[in-house]
Amino acid sequence: MIDCGRRYSMLTTLTGPDVRAWPSLSRAARALGVDKSTLSRRDDLHGERVGQQEIRLSPATVMRLAREYRRRVVDEVAFDLVEYAHEHAEEQVEAVEAEIDTYLAGHPSTPPDVAQLLELARRHLPADLYRQVERATMGTAERGVIGLG
Protein backbone atom coordinates (compact mmCIF):
# COMPACT_ATOMS: atom_id res chain seq x y z
CA MET A 1 0.00 0.00 0.00
CA ILE A 2 1.14 3.52 -0.66
CA ASP A 3 2.16 5.38 2.45
CA CYS A 4 1.54 9.08 2.05
CA GLY A 5 2.12 9.76 5.70
CA ARG A 6 -1.63 9.80 6.34
CA ARG A 7 -4.00 7.37 8.00
CA TYR A 8 -7.25 6.71 6.20
CA SER A 9 -10.42 5.26 7.59
CA MET A 10 -11.90 2.16 6.00
CA LEU A 11 -15.07 4.08 5.20
CA THR A 12 -13.47 6.54 2.83
CA THR A 13 -10.35 4.81 1.55
CA LEU A 14 -9.56 1.37 0.29
CA THR A 15 -6.82 -0.31 2.27
CA GLY A 16 -5.71 -3.72 3.34
CA PRO A 17 -6.12 -6.95 1.44
CA ASP A 18 -9.30 -5.99 -0.46
CA VAL A 19 -8.11 -3.78 -3.27
CA ARG A 20 -10.36 -5.19 -6.00
CA ALA A 21 -11.47 -1.67 -6.90
CA TRP A 22 -7.88 -0.55 -7.51
CA PRO A 23 -6.67 -0.89 -11.10
CA SER A 24 -3.74 -3.11 -11.97
CA LEU A 25 -0.59 -1.53 -13.34
CA SER A 26 -1.70 -2.46 -16.87
CA ARG A 27 -5.19 -1.04 -16.41
CA ALA A 28 -3.82 2.15 -14.83
CA ALA A 29 -1.39 2.58 -17.72
CA ARG A 30 -4.27 2.30 -20.22
CA ALA A 31 -6.34 4.83 -18.26
CA LEU A 32 -3.37 7.21 -18.21
CA GLY A 33 -2.50 6.75 -21.87
CA VAL A 34 1.03 5.46 -21.19
CA ASP A 35 2.77 2.10 -21.59
CA LYS A 36 2.83 -0.30 -18.66
CA SER A 37 6.64 -0.21 -18.81
CA THR A 38 6.53 3.55 -18.20
CA LEU A 39 4.88 2.89 -14.86
CA SER A 40 6.82 -0.24 -13.92
CA ARG A 41 10.16 1.59 -14.31
CA ARG A 42 9.26 4.24 -11.76
CA ASP A 43 11.09 4.07 -8.45
CA ASP A 44 8.50 6.21 -6.64
CA LEU A 45 5.54 4.00 -7.48
CA HIS A 46 4.43 1.64 -4.74
CA GLY A 47 1.22 -0.27 -4.90
CA GLU A 48 -0.44 -3.24 -3.27
CA ARG A 49 0.81 -6.64 -4.45
CA VAL A 50 -1.87 -9.13 -5.40
CA GLY A 51 -0.52 -12.61 -6.01
CA GLN A 52 2.98 -13.15 -7.38
CA GLN A 53 3.05 -10.57 -10.16
CA GLU A 54 0.15 -8.17 -10.11
CA ILE A 55 0.45 -4.73 -8.56
CA ARG A 56 -2.59 -2.54 -7.96
CA LEU A 57 -2.46 1.22 -7.62
CA SER A 58 -4.69 3.32 -5.41
CA PRO A 59 -7.07 5.76 -7.09
CA ALA A 60 -5.17 8.69 -5.55
CA THR A 61 -1.92 7.44 -7.08
CA VAL A 62 -3.52 7.09 -10.50
CA MET A 63 -4.93 10.61 -10.21
CA ARG A 64 -1.48 11.96 -9.28
CA LEU A 65 0.00 10.24 -12.31
CA ALA A 66 -2.76 11.62 -14.53
CA ARG A 67 -1.74 15.14 -13.52
CA GLU A 68 1.91 14.31 -14.07
CA TYR A 69 1.65 12.64 -17.48
CA ARG A 70 -1.14 14.84 -18.89
CA ARG A 71 -1.98 12.38 -21.64
CA ARG A 72 -5.68 12.34 -20.77
CA VAL A 73 -8.04 14.75 -19.10
CA VAL A 74 -7.97 14.19 -15.33
CA ASP A 75 -11.79 13.94 -15.21
CA GLU A 76 -11.70 11.13 -17.79
CA VAL A 77 -9.17 9.22 -15.71
CA ALA A 78 -11.38 9.68 -12.64
CA PHE A 79 -14.38 8.41 -14.60
CA ASP A 80 -12.38 5.33 -15.68
CA LEU A 81 -11.44 4.61 -12.06
CA VAL A 82 -15.07 4.76 -10.93
CA GLU A 83 -16.16 2.58 -13.87
CA TYR A 84 -13.50 0.04 -12.95
CA ALA A 85 -14.80 -0.02 -9.38
CA HIS A 86 -18.37 -0.54 -10.66
CA GLU A 87 -17.18 -3.50 -12.74
CA HIS A 88 -14.97 -5.18 -10.13
CA ALA A 89 -16.13 -4.14 -6.65
CA GLU A 90 -19.51 -2.45 -6.66
CA GLU A 91 -19.55 -2.15 -2.87
CA GLN A 92 -16.35 -0.07 -2.99
CA VAL A 93 -17.51 2.55 -5.50
CA GLU A 94 -18.24 5.13 -2.80
CA ALA A 95 -14.78 4.65 -1.31
CA VAL A 96 -13.16 5.11 -4.72
CA GLU A 97 -15.20 8.25 -5.35
CA ALA A 98 -14.29 9.61 -1.91
CA GLU A 99 -10.59 8.95 -2.49
CA ILE A 100 -10.71 10.71 -5.86
CA ASP A 101 -12.62 13.65 -4.35
CA THR A 102 -10.11 13.91 -1.51
CA TYR A 103 -7.23 13.93 -3.98
CA LEU A 104 -8.86 16.57 -6.20
CA ALA A 105 -9.72 18.79 -3.23
CA GLY A 106 -6.08 18.80 -2.19
CA HIS A 107 -4.79 19.39 -5.72
CA PRO A 108 -6.92 22.03 -7.45
CA SER A 109 -6.44 22.26 -11.18
CA THR A 110 -6.98 25.97 -11.53
CA PRO A 111 -3.98 27.83 -12.96
CA PRO A 112 -2.27 30.51 -10.89
CA ASP A 113 -3.92 33.87 -11.22
CA VAL A 114 -2.36 36.60 -13.32
CA ALA A 115 -0.90 38.48 -10.36
CA GLN A 116 1.02 35.39 -9.26
CA LEU A 117 2.19 34.79 -12.81
CA LEU A 118 3.41 38.37 -13.17
CA GLU A 119 5.21 38.24 -9.83
CA LEU A 120 7.03 35.08 -10.84
CA ALA A 121 7.87 36.55 -14.24
CA ARG A 122 9.15 39.76 -12.65
CA ARG A 123 11.45 37.82 -10.33
CA HIS A 124 12.76 35.30 -12.83
CA LEU A 125 12.79 36.89 -16.28
CA PRO A 126 14.89 39.63 -17.85
CA ALA A 127 13.13 43.02 -17.75
CA ASP A 128 12.30 43.15 -21.47
CA LEU A 129 10.81 39.66 -21.43
CA TYR A 130 8.85 40.49 -18.28
CA ARG A 131 7.33 43.51 -20.04
CA GLN A 132 6.24 41.26 -22.92
CA VAL A 133 4.56 38.89 -20.49
CA GLU A 134 2.93 41.82 -18.71
CA ARG A 135 1.58 43.25 -21.98
CA ALA A 136 0.31 39.84 -23.06
CA THR A 137 -1.54 39.21 -19.80
CA MET A 138 -2.71 42.71 -18.95
CA GLY A 139 -3.46 44.06 -22.41
CA THR A 140 -2.24 47.31 -23.90
CA ALA A 141 -2.03 50.67 -22.18
CA GLU A 142 -5.35 51.61 -23.79
CA ARG A 143 -7.23 49.01 -21.86
CA GLY A 144 -10.65 48.22 -23.16
CA VAL A 145 -9.86 49.46 -26.67
CA ILE A 146 -10.11 46.81 -29.31
CA GLY A 147 -8.35 47.47 -32.58
CA LEU A 148 -10.28 46.37 -35.64
CA GLY A 149 -8.26 45.88 -38.61
C-alpha atoms as one frame of an Amber mdcrd trajectory, in Angstrom:
protein
   0.000   0.000   0.000   1.144   3.516  -0.663   2.160   5.376   2.450   1.542
   9.083   2.052   2.121   9.755   5.704  -1.634   9.799   6.336  -3.999   7.371
   7.999  -7.250   6.714   6.197 -10.422   5.260   7.591 -11.896   2.159   5.996
 -15.071   4.079   5.203 -13.468   6.537   2.833 -10.349   4.811   1.554  -9.559
   1.370   0.287  -6.818  -0.308   2.274  -5.706  -3.715   3.341  -6.117  -6.948
   1.440  -9.300  -5.990  -0.462  -8.111  -3.783  -3.274 -10.359  -5.187  -5.999
 -11.469  -1.665  -6.905  -7.879  -0.545  -7.508  -6.671  -0.892 -11.097  -3.742
  -3.115 -11.967  -0.590  -1.526 -13.338  -1.700  -2.465 -16.869  -5.190  -1.038
 -16.413  -3.820   2.150 -14.826  -1.390   2.580 -17.723  -4.273   2.301 -20.221
  -6.340   4.826 -18.256  -3.373   7.214 -18.208  -2.496   6.750 -21.874   1.029
   5.458 -21.188   2.771   2.104 -21.588   2.832  -0.300 -18.665   6.637  -0.212
 -18.813   6.528   3.546 -18.197   4.877   2.886 -14.856   6.822  -0.242 -13.925
  10.164   1.586 -14.308   9.261   4.243 -11.764  11.092   4.072  -8.448   8.500
   6.207  -6.643   5.538   3.998  -7.479   4.425   1.641  -4.740   1.216  -0.273
  -4.902  -0.443  -3.237  -3.272   0.812  -6.639  -4.450  -1.870  -9.133  -5.403
  -0.516 -12.611  -6.012   2.976 -13.148  -7.378   3.048 -10.572 -10.159   0.148
  -8.172 -10.109   0.447  -4.732  -8.557  -2.588  -2.544  -7.960  -2.465   1.221
  -7.618  -4.689   3.321  -5.406  -7.074   5.755  -7.088  -5.167   8.691  -5.548
  -1.921   7.436  -7.079  -3.520   7.091 -10.499  -4.926  10.614 -10.211  -1.481
  11.961  -9.277   0.003  10.238 -12.311  -2.759  11.618 -14.534  -1.736  15.141
 -13.523   1.906  14.306 -14.070   1.650  12.641 -17.485  -1.142  14.842 -18.891
  -1.982  12.381 -21.636  -5.675  12.337 -20.773  -8.036  14.753 -19.100  -7.974
  14.193 -15.333 -11.787  13.941 -15.210 -11.698  11.130 -17.792  -9.171   9.218
 -15.707 -11.382   9.681 -12.635 -14.382   8.406 -14.595 -12.383   5.330 -15.684
 -11.441   4.607 -12.060 -15.066   4.764 -10.931 -16.163   2.582 -13.867 -13.497
   0.040 -12.947 -14.805  -0.018  -9.385 -18.366  -0.541 -10.664 -17.184  -3.497
 -12.743 -14.972  -5.177 -10.130 -16.128  -4.144  -6.649 -19.511  -2.450  -6.662
 -19.549  -2.150  -2.868 -16.353  -0.074  -2.986 -17.510   2.553  -5.500 -18.244
   5.132  -2.796 -14.785   4.651  -1.308 -13.155   5.111  -4.724 -15.202   8.250
  -5.351 -14.287   9.605  -1.914 -10.585   8.949  -2.486 -10.710  10.710  -5.858
 -12.620  13.654  -4.350 -10.105  13.915  -1.511  -7.226  13.935  -3.977  -8.857
  16.568  -6.199  -9.720  18.786  -3.229  -6.076  18.798  -2.191  -4.789  19.395
  -5.716  -6.917  22.033  -7.449  -6.437  22.261 -11.177  -6.975  25.971 -11.528
  -3.982  27.829 -12.961  -2.270  30.514 -10.889  -3.917  33.870 -11.221  -2.364
  36.601 -13.321  -0.903  38.482 -10.356   1.023  35.393  -9.260   2.195  34.791
 -12.807   3.408  38.370 -13.168   5.206  38.240  -9.831   7.031  35.082 -10.841
   7.866  36.549 -14.243   9.149  39.758 -12.650  11.450  37.820 -10.327  12.763
  35.304 -12.835  12.791  36.892 -16.280  14.887  39.630 -17.848  13.126  43.016
 -17.750  12.302  43.149 -21.468  10.813  39.658 -21.430   8.849  40.486 -18.279
   7.332  43.513 -20.042   6.243  41.261 -22.918   4.559  38.888 -20.488   2.934
  41.823 -18.711   1.584  43.249 -21.979   0.313  39.840 -23.064  -1.543  39.208
 -19.801  -2.708  42.712 -18.952  -3.460  44.055 -22.412  -2.243  47.310 -23.899
  -2.033  50.670 -22.180  -5.352  51.612 -23.791  -7.228  49.007 -21.864 -10.647
  48.222 -23.164  -9.856  49.463 -26.674 -10.106  46.807 -29.312  -8.350  47.467
 -32.583 -10.276  46.366 -35.643  -8.257  45.884 -38.607
